[in-house]
Amino acid sequence: MAQAVGRIESKIDGILDDTRDIRTDLADHETRLRTLERARWPLPTLGALTGVAGAAAGVLALIR
């Protein structure tokens, strides 16, 4: 009985270690995703500003 309990305890320890590793990997992935999301936000803004500048240039060309 003691051997069975010992084997179960060692398996549980292994599972807990794996869970800890998974949590660490998940936190790393979250950090990477947040970094990518922060780096990506200027692209739509630059696109919108370029569109507005193009529209303004078109309006100016029509007026003159």
Contact map, one row per residue, 1 for C-alpha under 8 A:
1111100000000000000000000000000000000000000000000000000000000000
1111110000000000000000000000000000000000000000000000000000000000
1111111000000000000000000000000000000000000000000000000000000000
1111111100000000000000000000000000000000000000000000000000000000
1111111110000000000000000000000000000000000000000000000000000000
0111111111000000000000000000000000000000000000000000000000000000
0011111111100000000000000000000000000000000000000000000000000000
0001111111110000000000000000000000000000000000000000000000000000
0000111111111000000000000000000000000000000000000000000000000000
0000011111111100000000000000000000000000000000000000000000000000
0000001111111110000000000000000000000000000000000000000000000000
0000000111111111000000000000000000000000000000000000000000000000
0000000011111111100000000000000000000000000000000000000000000000
0000000001111111110000000000000000000000000000000000000000000000
0000000000111111111000000000000000000000000000000000000000000000
0000000000011111111100000000000000000000000000000000000000000000
0000000000001111111110000000000000000000000000000000000000000000
0000000000000111111111000000000000000000000000000000000000000000
0000000000000011111111100000000000000000000000000000000000000000
0000000000000001111111110000000000000000000000000000000000000000
0000000000000000111111111000000000000000000000000000000000000000
0000000000000000011111111100000000000000000000000000000000000000
0000000000000000001111111110000000000000000000000000000000000000
0000000000000000000111111111000000000000000000000000000000000000
0000000000000000000011111111100000000000000000000000000000000000
0000000000000000000001111111110000000000000000000000000000000000
0000000000000000000000111111111000000000000000000000000000000000
0000000000000000000000011111111100000000000000000000000000000000
0000000000000000000000001111111110000000000000000000000000000000
0000000000000000000000000111111111000000000000000000000000000000
0000000000000000000000000011111111100000000000000000000000000000
0000000000000000000000000001111111110000000000000000000000000000
0000000000000000000000000000111111111000000000000000000000000000
0000000000000000000000000000011111111100000000000000000000000000
0000000000000000000000000000001111111110000000000000000000000000
0000000000000000000000000000000111111111000000000000000000000000
0000000000000000000000000000000011111111100000000000000000000000
0000000000000000000000000000000001111111100000000000000000000000
0000000000000000000000000000000000111111110000000000000000000000
0000000000000000000000000000000000011111111000000000000000000000
0000000000000000000000000000000000001111111110000000000000000000
0000000000000000000000000000000000000011111111000000000000000000
0000000000000000000000000000000000000001111111100000000000000000
0000000000000000000000000000000000000000111111110000000000000000
0000000000000000000000000000000000000000111111111000000000000000
0000000000000000000000000000000000000000011111111100000000000000
0000000000000000000000000000000000000000001111111110000000000000
0000000000000000000000000000000000000000000111111111000000000000
0000000000000000000000000000000000000000000011111111100000000000
0000000000000000000000000000000000000000000001111111110000000000
0000000000000000000000000000000000000000000000111111111000000000
0000000000000000000000000000000000000000000000011111111100000000
0000000000000000000000000000000000000000000000001111111110000000
0000000000000000000000000000000000000000000000000111111111000000
0000000000000000000000000000000000000000000000000011111111100000
0000000000000000000000000000000000000000000000000001111111110000
0000000000000000000000000000000000000000000000000000111111111000
0000000000000000000000000000000000000000000000000000011111111100
0000000000000000000000000000000000000000000000000000001111111110
0000000000000000000000000000000000000000000000000000000111111111
0000000000000000000000000000000000000000000000000000000011111111
0000000000000000000000000000000000000000000000000000000001111111
0000000000000000000000000000000000000000000000000000000000111111
0000000000000000000000000000000000000000000000000000000000011111
